[in-house]
Amino acid sequence: MIRILVVDDDADLKRAVCTYLNDSGFEARGCLGANDAYQEMYKKHYDLIVSDIMMPEIDGFEFARTVRRVNG
C-alpha cells in the first residue's frame, strides 16, 4: 500500500485530504506542521509527501529542502 504524508496547518483541509486519500485506497497520515512531519517520518517510511507551502515556523519550501537533504 502506498503511504502518503499530508502536511498542512489547516486542520480541516488536512483531514479532508487524508479522508479522500484513505477512501481512495491509500494509507494517508496528516500532520499540522513541518516539525510534526519530521517526527512522523522518523517513525514510518512514506512514499509521497503532500505539503502546504505557506505554514508558520517552517514553510513548505524549507520543509522540502530538509527532506531532500536528509533523504538525499
Protein Blocks (a to p, Z undefined) as FASTA:
>chain_A
ZZdddddfblklmmmmmmmmmmnopacdddfbfklmmmmmmmpccfbdcddfbdghiafk
lmmmmmmmmmZZ
